[in-house]
Amino acid sequence: MVTISAGPQTSGSRKGSRKGCEPRTRGSSFTGWLPQVAILAHASIGTFLSHYGWNSVLESTAHGVPVVAWPLNAQVLEEWGSCVELCRGNAPDSPALERERVAEVVEMVIGSMEMAAKTRQCVKKIQEMIAPALEDGGSSMNTLKEFFALLTLRDRTMPMKL
């Protein structure tokens, strides 16, 4: 079963909204923070609705989670085959974003259809390819450590301007 919620904007309860942000974001985005990596690592996650930015690609793929995408960069979508496109661009009023359509696309990814199997197979293949880069000593971890070392060095050699 797929359940799609209309979100807190329909209930009238938006605790934590910053003043001035509500009208700009109403109905088109989430305004809170969630521990995305921890959620993607949970065994109950069947798919992930994402704008398909690089961090989302890396995090979902590292955990073997297929994506329902609303991509800003369709190149990854087209080349990797690891997600199913929902909508392209910033189109909050698009018919593609109606609950029924979102549920249909999510069902494609987590159902037992051929597309679901193919998408999962692509994600698994990519997951296996990137795993070494994410391990200690892997290229992604080394780059991250080098970045932090540069930040630490900068903090010691350059005064911070306030």
Secondary structure by P-SEA (a helix, b strand, c coil): cbbbbcccccccccccccccccccccccccccccaaaaaaaccccccccccccaaaaaaaaaacccccccccccccccccccccccccccccccccccaaaaaaaaaaaacccaaaaaaaaaaaaaaaaaccccccccaaaaaaaaaaaaaaaaaacccccc
